[in-house]
C-alpha cells in the first residue's frame, strides 16, 4: 500500500504530523490500493460465504442493536462499515480543503445496511462505488488546498487523535479501513477453513 500507518498505530506520530508528507496523488493511490486489497479478500467467495458468520470472541459493538452487539462481522458487514467511514472522512476533507469550516456534528455518514450486502457482486459493487466517491471528494480539492483550516472537533477527540486538517481527515478514514484488515484476513481464513 502507498501509505504505511505503522508510525501512527504505534503512537510514534500524531496523524496530522504524519499526513504532512502526502500529496493528493498519494491519497488517491492509497485509496486504490486499499480497495484493491479488500477486493482481493472478497474475490472468489460464494454468495453464501459473503454472509458467513465468523466467530469473534472479541466482538463488542456498543453502537449496534443489542442482539447484534457481540456478533462476528462477516465480509458484507466489514465492507459496509469500512467504506462508510472512508467516505465520511473524505467528505470532511473536501470541505476543509475548500476553506469551508465544519463542526463535529452533524456527521456526514451513511452506512448501508450490512445485511443488504449479501452477495459477492454486491460487495464488489459497494467497494467500487466507494472508491469512486472517495476519488470524487479528492477531485473536489482545489489546486491550492487549505491545509491550515482545522475541523472543529471535541476536546476529547482532539486529546485522543490530535487536530485534523483536510489531509488528516482523508487519512483518518483510510487508517480506520486499514485497521480492519486483520478482521478481513481472519474472516477469509475462517471461510477457507469451513470449506475444508
Secondary structure, DSSP 8 states (H G I E B T S, - for coil): -----HHHHTTSS-HHHHHTT--HHHHHHHHHHHHHHHHHHHTT--HHHHT-----TT---TTS-GGGTT----HHHHHHHHHHHHHHHHHHHHHHHTT---BS-S-------GGG--SHHHHHHHHHHHHHHHHHHHHTS-TT---S---B--HHHHHHH----HHHHHHHHHHHHHHTHHHHHHHHHHHHHHH-
